């Protein structure tokens, strides 16, 4: 299918920027992860020592791994063809695995494929595994790369003074590098929380109690086996007790963490948009690029706008996933299945946004002249510094004195401030100290 005919932009307009996620979230990927779980489960049963499986060696069982490592689109299409007959996607995977085993001369143990399991034992391990892998291999590395990029700019701008604005009004000056370090600190904290959430998986049979396992082989500790299989063989955290499905609470926590990360990135995009509007940054022009079909002069902050829009979609989808998935009627309804098929969409919108933000940063040109001009035009922000030194010296009602001098004034300069200082009933040394205060140096420490 041509990308021009795709319904959604992720597989259409933006396919080139998000295609790496198809290895985790496409229909092909879901099928491949299901095959992986079925194969690993059969291998685990052999390792457990079930006597019916012992006629085959550990090497022969290990060779089953080729079904996963060699899995390709043709294999997935074969499974989809079977599904058109079975009308059941997981059963089609089971038949695929059995067919490959039969070709390998392992027909005697075919019925231990999917032994004692329900579909959700496969889905609720395959999907969390795909989410875990995509986070570890794509999303988190992309976020870490963005954080490092912002850090480099924060270091570069560490000593650049800037007029701060609270409520949109001039406020005590700050350092540009510190402002950007706020973003990296926030992102790192949310990344830490994201990575600490156990990636959950359900594995417990038709209603969560390993019924079929215990009735068939009552002498084995099947819950211990399930814990070991999910933890050691798959690298996930088994949820127990459960109904037929994973209760998705921890998966909801993963999506909530990604929602918060998306929120922080939106906040970053909006502030950068504002800084560009305030001319604290200019943007590099790209030959041949057009900013407006009507106004030839325009160089718009399109990368940050693009990122903000895509992050909004990601937040909405992550929020729905987190809110909906933990709710299911009785043992199970099918709403979780159809919703989980959309997990890749918000991931793709986040990845797309990260790349847009990085592109936006690559165009930024610091305009120190404008930063300096804004500071020079706002000597009024030195009032806080002066009133606090006067507090130190025991001067009566210093806040009120500075409020009377500054509040509501549209014109204020160094000369006006120094005239006020000269009229203070303080020593000459204190007056000299107060006159050293300037907007560009009253920035604290970073």
C-alpha positions in Angstrom: 0.0 0.0 0.0 1.3 3.4 -0.9 1.7 5.7 2.1 -0.4 8.2 0.2 -3.4 5.8 0.7 -2.9 5.3 4.5 -5.8 6.4 6.7 -3.5 7.6 9.5 -0.4 9.8 9.2 1.8 7.4 11.3 1.7 4.8 8.5 1.4 7.5 5.8 2.9 11.0 6.0 5.2 10.1 8.9 6.0 6.5 8.1 9.7 7.2 7.4 10.1 8.7 10.9 8.2 6.0 12.8 8.7 2.8 10.8 11.2 1.3 13.4 8.2 0.8 15.7 6.6 -1.6 13.2 9.0 -4.2 14.7 7.0 -4.0 17.9 3.5 -2.9 17.1 2.5 -4.1 13.7 0.3 -7.1 13.1 3.4 -8.9 11.9 5.2 -8.0 15.2 2.2 -9.1 17.3 2.2 -12.5 15.5 6.0 -12.9 15.9 5.8 -12.1 19.7 3.0 -14.7 20.0 5.2 -17.3 18.3 8.0 -16.4 20.6 5.9 -17.0 23.7 4.5 -20.3 22.4 8.1 -21.6 21.7 9.5 -20.4 25.0 6.7 -22.0 26.8 7.2 -25.4 25.2 11.0 -25.1 26.0 10.2 -24.3 29.6 7.9 -27.3 29.9 10.8 -29.4 28.7 13.2 -27.8 31.2 10.6 -28.5 33.9 11.1 -32.2 33.2 7.7 -33.3 32.0 8.4 -36.9 31.1 6.4 -36.8 27.8 8.9 -34.3 26.4 12.1 -35.9 27.5 12.5 -38.1 24.3 13.8 -34.9 22.7 17.1 -33.4 23.7 17.8 -29.9 25.0 19.5 -29.2 21.7 16.4 -30.2 19.7 14.3 -28.0 21.9 16.7 -25.1 21.6 16.5 -25.5 17.8 12.8 -24.5 18.0 14.1 -21.0 18.6 14.7 -20.7 14.8 11.0 -20.3 14.5 11.4 -17.0 16.2 14.8 -15.9 14.8 13.9 -16.8 11.2 10.4 -15.5 11.4 9.5 -13.4 8.4 6.5 -11.7 6.7 5.8 -14.9 4.7 5.4 -16.8 8.0 3.0 -14.1 9.3 1.0 -14.3 6.1 0.7 -18.1 6.5 -0.7 -17.6 10.0 -3.1 -15.0 8.7 -4.3 -17.4 6.0 -5.0 -20.0 8.7 -6.8 -17.4 10.8 -9.3 -16.9 7.9 -10.4 -20.5 8.6 -10.1 -20.6 12.4 -11.4 -17.0 12.9 -9.1 -17.1 15.9 -5.7 -15.4 15.8 -3.9 -17.2 18.6 -5.1 -20.6 17.5 -3.7 -19.9 14.1 -0.3 -19.2 15.8 -0.6 -22.6 17.6 -1.2 -24.4 14.4 1.8 -22.7 12.8 4.1 -23.8 15.6 2.7 -27.3 15.4 3.3 -27.5 11.6 6.9 -26.4 12.0 7.4 -29.0 14.7 5.9 -31.7 12.6 8.3 -30.8 9.8 11.1 -31.2 12.3 9.9 -34.7 13.3 8.5 -33.7 16.7 4.9 -34.8 16.0 4.8 -36.9 19.2 4.7 -33.7 21.4 2.5 -31.4 19.3 -0.2 -31.3 21.9 2.1 -29.7 24.4 2.1 -26.6 22.3 -0.3 -24.2 24.0 -0.8 -26.9 26.7 -3.3 -25.8 29.4 -3.3 -22.2 28.2 -5.9 -19.6 27.1 -5.3 -17.0 24.5 -4.7 -14.3 27.1 -1.7 -16.2 28.4 -0.2 -15.5 25.1 -1.5 -12.0 24.5 -0.8 -10.8 28.0 2.8 -11.9 27.7 3.4 -11.1 24.0 2.1 -7.5 24.2 3.8 -6.5 27.4 7.0 -8.0 26.0 6.7 -5.9 22.8 6.0 -2.8 24.9 9.1 -3.5 27.1 11.3 -4.1 24.1 10.1 -0.9 22.3 10.7 1.2 25.4 14.1 -0.3 26.0 15.3 -0.2 22.4 13.6 2.8 20.8 11.5 5.2 23.0 13.8 5.5 26.1 17.0 5.8 24.0 15.3 8.5 22.0 14.3 10.3 25.2 17.8 10.0 26.6 19.2 11.4 23.4 16.9 14.4 23.6 17.8 14.9 27.3 21.5 14.9 26.4 20.9 17.4 23.6 19.0 19.7 26.0 21.8 19.2 28.6 24.4 20.3 26.0 22.5 23.5 25.3 22.0 24.1 29.1 25.8 23.9 29.6 26.4 26.2 26.6 23.9 28.8 27.9 24.8 28.3 31.6 26.1 31.9 32.0 23.6 33.6 29.8 21.4 36.0 31.9 17.8 36.3 31.0 14.8 38.2 32.2 12.4 35.8 33.9 8.7 36.2 33.6 6.1 35.1 36.1 2.5 35.5 35.2 3.8 36.9 31.9 5.3 39.9 33.8 9.0 40.8 34.3 10.4 39.0 37.3 13.8 38.3 39.0 16.3 37.5 36.3 17.5 33.9 35.8 20.1 32.0 33.7 19.0 30.6 30.4 21.0 27.3 31.0 19.2 26.8 34.3 15.8 27.1 32.6 16.7 24.3 30.2 18.1 22.2 33.0 14.6 22.3 34.6 13.4 20.3 31.6 16.1 17.7 31.8 15.6 17.3 35.5 11.8 16.8 35.1 12.3 14.3 32.2 14.9 12.3 34.1 12.6 11.9 37.1 9.7 10.7 35.0 12.1 8.4 33.1 13.2 6.9 36.5 9.6 6.4 37.5 8.7 4.8 34.1 11.6 2.4 34.3 10.8 1.3 37.9 7.3 0.2 37.0 7.3 -3.7 36.6 6.3 -4.7 33.2 3.3 -7.0 34.0 2.2 -10.2 32.4 -0.7 -12.6 33.1 0.0 -16.3 32.9 -2.5 -18.6 34.6 -4.8 -20.5 32.4 -8.4 -19.9 31.4 -9.4 -18.1 34.6 -6.1 -17.5 36.3 -5.8 -20.6 38.5 -3.7 -23.0 36.3 -6.7 -25.3 36.5 -5.8 -27.5 33.5 -2.2 -27.8 34.6 -3.0 -28.9 38.1 -5.7 -31.4 37.0 -3.3 -33.0 34.4 -0.1 -32.9 36.4 -1.1 -32.4 40.1 2.4 -33.1 41.5 4.0 -30.0 40.0 3.9 -26.5 41.5 2.5 -24.7 38.5 2.3 -21.3 40.0 6.0 -21.5 40.8 6.6 -22.6 37.2 4.5 -19.7 35.9 6.5 -17.2 38.0 9.7 -18.6 36.8 8.6 -18.7 33.1 7.4 -15.2 33.0 10.3 -13.8 35.1 13.3 -15.7 33.8 12.3 -16.8 30.3 10.4 -13.6 29.3 11.9 -10.9 31.6 8.4 -9.7 32.8 6.7 -9.6 36.1 3.9 -12.1 36.6 0.7 -10.7 38.0 -1.1 -13.0 40.5 -3.9 -13.6 41.3 -5.7 -12.6 38.2 -8.9 -13.3 36.2 -8.5 -14.6 32.7 -6.7 -11.4 31.8 -3.9 -9.2 33.2 -5.6 -6.5 35.4 -3.4 -3.9 33.6 -2.8 -1.7 36.7 1.0 -1.6 36.2 0.6 -1.2 32.5 -1.7 1.7 33.3 1.2 3.1 35.4 3.5 2.8 32.4 1.0 4.7 30.2 0.5 7.4 32.9 4.3 7.9 33.1 4.4 8.3 29.4 1.5 10.8 29.7 3.5 12.8 32.1 6.6 12.7 29.9 4.4 13.9 27.0 3.1 16.7 29.2 6.6 17.9 30.1 7.6 17.9 26.4 4.5 20.0 25.5 5.5 22.4 28.2 9.0 22.6 26.7 7.6 23.1 23.2 5.3 26.0 24.3 8.1 27.8 26.2 10.5 27.4 23.2 7.7 28.7 20.9 7.3 31.7 23.3 11.1 32.4 23.4 11.2 32.4 19.6 8.2 34.8 19.6 10.0 37.0 22.1 13.1 36.9 19.8 15.3 35.3 22.4 16.0 32.8 19.7 16.0 33.2 15.9 15.9 30.2 13.6 18.2 29.1 10.9 16.7 29.3 7.4 16.8 26.3 5.2 17.3 26.9 1.5 14.1 26.2 -0.5 11.9 26.0 2.6 8.8 28.2 2.7 7.3 29.5 5.9 4.0 30.9 4.6 2.3 30.7 1.2 1.4 34.4 1.6 4.1 36.0 3.6 7.6 35.4 2.2 9.4 36.6 5.4 8.0 34.0 7.7 10.3 31.5 9.5 7.8 29.6 11.7 8.6 27.4 14.7 6.9 24.5 12.9 9.0 21.7 14.6 7.8 22.7 18.1 4.3 23.1 16.9 4.3 19.7 15.2 5.7 18.1 18.3 3.1 19.8 20.5 0.2 18.6 18.4 1.5 15.0 18.2 2.2 14.9 22.0 -1.4 16.0 22.6 -2.6 13.0 20.6 -0.2 10.7 22.5 -1.4 12.0 25.8 -5.0 11.4 24.9 -4.4 7.8 23.8 -2.1 7.0 26.7 -4.8 8.4 29.1 -7.5 6.2 27.5 -5.3 3.1 27.6 -4.6 3.7 31.3 -8.2 4.5 32.2 -9.9 1.7 30.2 -7.6 -1.3 30.4 -8.0 -2.0 34.2 -11.8 -2.2 33.7 -13.2 -5.5 32.5 -16.6 -7.2 33.0 -16.3 -10.2 35.4 -13.6 -12.6 34.2 -13.1 -10.9 30.9 -14.6 -9.0 28.0 -13.0 -8.3 24.6 -12.6 -4.5 24.9 -9.0 -4.9 26.2 -8.0 -6.7 23.0 -9.1 -4.1 20.5 -7.7 -1.3 22.7 -4.3 -2.9 23.1 -3.9 -3.1 19.3 -3.5 0.7 19.4 -0.6 0.9 21.8 1.8 1.6 19.0 0.0 4.8 18.0 0.8 6.9 21.0 4.4 5.5 21.0 4.8 6.6 17.4 3.4 10.0 18.2 5.9 10.4 21.0 8.8 9.2 18.8 7.7 11.6 16.0 7.6 14.5 18.6 11.1 13.7 19.9 12.5 13.9 16.4 10.7 17.1 15.7 12.0 18.7 18.9 15.5 17.7 18.1 15.1 19.2 14.6 13.7 22.4 16.2 16.8 22.7 18.5 19.1 22.3 15.5 17.6 25.5 14.0 17.9 27.7 17.2 20.2 30.7 17.1 20.6 32.5 20.4 19.9 36.2 20.2 21.9 37.6 23.1 21.3 41.2 22.0 17.6 40.8 22.6 18.2 39.1 25.9 20.4 41.9 27.0 18.0 44.6 25.8 15.1 43.1 27.8 17.3 43.1 30.9 18.4 46.7 30.4 14.8 47.7 29.9 13.7 46.2 33.2 15.9 47.7 35.9 12.7 47.5 38.0 13.4 43.8 38.8 16.3 44.9 41.0 13.8 46.0 43.6 13.6 42.6 45.2 17.4 42.5 45.7 17.5 46.0 47.2 14.6 45.5 49.6 16.2 42.3 50.9 19.6 43.9 51.6 17.7 46.7 53.4 15.9 44.0 55.5 19.3 42.7 56.4 20.3 46.1 57.6 17.2 46.7 59.6 15.8 49.4 57.4 12.2 50.2 58.3 9.6 48.8 55.9 11.9 48.2 52.9 9.3 46.2 50.9 6.8 49.0 51.2 9.4 51.6 50.2 10.3 49.6 47.0 6.7 49.0 46.3 6.0 52.7 46.4 8.9 53.3 44.0 8.2 50.6 41.5 4.6 49.2 41.4 2.7 50.1 38.2 5.5 52.2 36.6 5.9 52.0 32.9 9.2 53.9 32.9 12.1 52.8 35.1 15.8 53.1 34.6 19.2 52.7 36.3 19.2 56.5 37.0 15.8 56.4 38.8 17.0 53.4 40.9 20.3 55.1 41.8 18.5 58.3 42.7 16.3 56.3 45.1 19.4 54.6 46.6 21.1 58.0 47.2 18.1 59.1 49.2 18.1 56.2 51.6 19.2 56.7 55.2 21.9 54.0 55.0 25.7 54.2 55.1 27.8 55.0 51.9 29.1 51.4 51.9 25.6 50.0 51.7 24.7 52.5 49.0 27.7 51.4 47.0 26.7 47.7 47.5 23.2 48.5 46.3 24.5 50.3 43.2 26.4 47.2 42.2 23.2 45.3 41.6 22.3 45.1 37.9 19.6 43.1 36.1 22.2 40.9 34.3 24.1 40.1 37.5 21.1 39.5 39.8 20.7 35.9 38.7 21.5 33.8 41.7 23.6 30.7 41.1 23.2 27.7 38.9 
